[in-house]
């Protein structure tokens, strides 16, 4: 998984609670991404980061926030989890953005269930 | 279970046969394409990529074909093996835009 770890790997939480997912990389890549994967959909971009403290929204960013205080760590926070946020979350990295045209390598995923 | 695999089209092939997985992409401006393989419970794994200035690219046992006229991408796997069983999906991108990922096709290798 290209030196990418995600924690936790599985999480069960209740509606209304905050949840933070962590992505850690050892590749020193500049770009990091958070995606969600749901049945019937391709991967959908939540947020991405193009450097420390530099982040931007993706296609499905509502209800999510991110932070990147170090090159190697990218955190995804669900401020108040809802059942619609039950999903599998993947972190990805790329060496540079490449104008969107550079290979992204994915972590193993976090399976989140919101009851 | 493999919740992300629900409702996907499935391709079943005999072990040893060649597999062809197809992908129709959406944007004629897309100029970079990737095929990923995703095994149950794992993250997507890069297989092969191709840029729009090429029609064909070969890797180890895999070939990607690009037909820009009809916006079609295919992945050919030679001598399919049980370890090739997975969900395969394509991704497209063009300059300044993030990747758009297809929902995928499940490949099932029969003994």
Interface residues (C-beta under 8 A of the other chain):
Chain A: X1 X4 X33 X37 X38 X39 X40 X41 X42 X43 X44 X45 X48 X58 X59 X88 X90 X98 X99 X100 X101 X102 X103 X104 X105 X106 X107 X108 X109
Chain B: X3 X4 X5 X6 X7 X31 X32 X34 X36 X41 X42 X43 X44 X45 X46 X49 X51 X89 X91 X93 X94 X95 X96 X97 X98 X99 X100 X101 X102 X103 X104
